[in-house]
Amino acid sequence: MTTEISWQQRFHNFENAFNALTRIMLRYDSQPDDEVVQLALLQAFEFSYELAWNCMKDYLENEGFVEISNPKQTIRTAFQAKLILDAEAWMLALKKRNLASYSYNQVILEETVFYITEEFYPLASKLYSDLKGQL
């Protein structure tokens, strides 16, 4: 499979995850205290984050960048290539994703839900728009 096809397929998966995140955000807006909706938002964040960095990686490889093997390298390279404007914000997303994935308590859930709605969603939305424009 060529890298162009690979990144386009990964983008399609990211697009599906981002659209699911958007639908759950709308549900969250109408039911912010519903724990099931909060957990769905958390899961959609995890999927969206994973697919976002992998999509960035595949896109960068298609553009000729090599030796990108993990999220941190991908974020650094994406920033250097001007694919993203704020590497620190994406590093924070990685930290939040890891924290949410490997531990669970109500405080972490509430903090992560706030982070998703206020910071990650706009960040992912910008990446989605920028990559969609590259298709």
Secondary structure, DSSP 8 states (H G I E B T S, - for coil): --HHHHHHHHHHHHHHHHHHHHHHHHHHHH-TT-HHHHHHHHHHHHHHHHHHHHHHHHHHHHTT-----SHHHHHHHHHHTTS-S-HHHHHHHHHHHHHHHH---HHHHHHHHHHIIIIIHHHHHHHHHHHHTT-
